[in-house]
Amino acid sequence: MATFVLVPGGWHGSWSFEAVVPLLERAGHTVHALTLTGLRPDDDNATVATANLDTHADDVLRLLDRAHITSATLVGHSYGGMVISAAADRARGRVSRLVYLDAYVPRNGESCWLSTTERYRQAFILGAASTGYAVLPPAGGDPRRRPHPLASFMQTIRLTGAVDHAPRREFVYCSGWEDRTPFTEIRTRLQADPEWQVHDLPTGHNAMREAPGAVAELLT
């Protein structure tokens, strides 16, 4: 059985996987769903202001250490793709599979800011206007969402190439919001790479909430 580490996207916490976790566990897998530093309800302003991509990669690595995980499947949703890339690159061979669930797949020196579209860059700017360090959630979503540390969107990733040695690398493209998705170019790039497996789900961006059964089936 596999050990899954589920990393949410921007503004979200472990609760974003709440419909998928029991499905994986009933199938016999071990599942750890994370809430990243700065996104926890009790995090103070200083914690939010100083959390960056390195902080979030360290969240994953600390879990691997604490739970003595030596063969992890890291699943990153949206911004979480940045996090699992950074963590896998530093995990010293403890990651056996990477699944990017409608997520950014960065190359060395890229950031979420550089990888996304102008639409989302403007959303980051507007969302951070009130504090300068935390991006408010876009309107109309789950009320559990938290302001997201701006530094984690802006920090460029440092990759040594170790992430490319993960035995399995997969990208899941959610095709139900093609008028707004920032991931079309990433899908095109990875479809041309024989080392990647690319899947399609006909859902909106939050596939784990819209179609948790389909996500769990794909993961298993």
N, C-alpha and C positions, 0 to 999 in steps of 0.2 A: 504494500500500500504506500501511497505517496504522502509527503508532508508538504502542505500548501502554506505559503505565506502570502496573504492578500493585502495589497497596498492600494489605498484609495487615491482618487484624484483630488484636484484642488477643492478646497472648502469642505471636504467630506471626511468622515471618520470611519471606524470599523463598521458602524451601523449600515453603511452603504452596501455591504455584502450580507446583510442579515438574512436574506432569502436564499442565498447560495450556500452558506456555511452548513446548515443542517442537511442539505442534500449531499454534500461531500462527506459529511460525517456519517450519515446513514450508509454510505457506500464503503465505509471502513477506513477512510482517510483521516489523517491528523490535520487540523486546520488552525492557523493563527491569523486572525484579521487584526490589522494594526490601525491605531490612530496615531498619526505622526505628531512630533513635537510642534507645539504652537497651535495645534488644532484641537487640543483637549479642552473641555469646558472649564477646567480650573487653572489653565495656563495664564500667567500674568502678562502684562504688556511687555515687560522686558524679555520674557521667553519668546513671545511672538516676534518681537522686533529683531532678535538675534538668530532665529532659526533660519537655516538656509539649506541648500541641497545636501551639503556634507552632513549636516545635522540629521537629515532624514535618512540618508544612507546608513549613518551610524545607528539609527533606530532599528534598522533591519539587521545589521551585523550584531548588535547586542542581543537581539532575539535569537539569532543562530547560536551565539555563545551560551546564552542562558538556558535554552532548551536542548543544547547539545545536538543540533541539527547538522548532519553531514551530507545530506542529499536533498536539497530543498527545491521545490517548484515555486519560483517567485512569479506572482501575477500582479501586474501593475495596470491600473486603470487611468487613462488620460495622463495627467501630470505624473502619476505613479510610475509611468514608463521611465521617466528620468531617474527616479529613485532606484528602481530595480536594476537599471544599467549601472549606476554608480556602485551599488552594493555588490552586485555580481562581480564587478571588476576587482573588488577588494576582498572577496570572500574566500580566496585561496582554495578554489576547487570544490567548495561546499554547495554549489548550485548546479543541479543537474538539468534544469529546464527553466526557460524564461517564456512567459506568456504576456504579450503586450495587448491588453484588452482595450481596443480603440484608444491607443496611447502613443505618446511620443517615443520615438526610437532614436536617441541622439547619437551623433558622431562626436569624436573628441573635439572639444572647444565650442560645442553648441550649448545653448540654454533653452529653456522653455520659451523665453521671450523671443529668441532668434528663430526657433523652430515653428512657431505658431503663425497665424495669419494676422494681417493688420486689424481685422475686426476684434481679435482677442487682445492684441496689444493695447488697443484703445480702451477695452474693458478693464484691463489691468490698471491703466493710468487713471481712469475715472474712479475705479474702485478703491484706489489708494489715496485719493485726493484728501480725504478727511484726516488721515493719520500720517501718511508718508511712509509707513512701514507695513501695513496690512491691507490686503485687497478685500473689500467687502464682497459678499456673495452676490452674484447676479440676482435680479428680482425674480420672484415667483417660484422658487424651488423649495426643497425640504427645509423646514424651520430649524432643523438640527445643524445645518451648515454653519461654519465658523469663518470669521475673517482669516484669510490665508496669508502667511508670511511672504511679503513681497520679495525678500532676498532669495527665497527658494525658486521663484520664477525667473529671477535675473541671473543667478550664478551660473557660469559656464561649467560644464562637466569636464573632469579630467579623467581620461580613460587610457590605460596602458595597452589595451588590446586583449587583456585577459578575459573580458566579457565575451569576446568572440569565440572562446573555446568552450562555452557552455554546450553540452552535448545536443540539446534541443532548443531551438529558438523559433517562436511562433508569433504571428501577428494576427489579430482578429479585427477585421474592418466592419464597423457597423454602418450598413448602407442605407438605413432609414432616415438619415438627415443629410443627404448629399448636398443640399443647397447651402449648408453651413459648416460642414466638417472641415477641420484643418488637417485631416489625415490622408487625403487622397494622394498627395505626392509621396508620402511614406509608403503607402500600399504599392504604388507603381514601382518604387525603388526596390522594395523587398520581393515583389513578384518576379523580378528579374534576377534575383540572387538564389541560386540553387541550394544554399545552406539554410534557407528560411522556408517555413511552411506558412502559407497565408490562408486564412479562413474568412468567410463572409457570414455575418449575421444580419438579417433584414430588420434590424431594430434601430431605435434612436441611440443616443450616446450612452445612456445609462442602462445598458443591456442587462446587467445583473438585477435590476429592479423590474424591467419590462419583461424579461424572459429568463428568469433564474434557472429554470429547468434546462433550457438550451445551453446556457453558460456552463452549468455543472456537467452536462453531457459532453460538451466540448473539452472541458478540463480533464475529464476522466477517460 
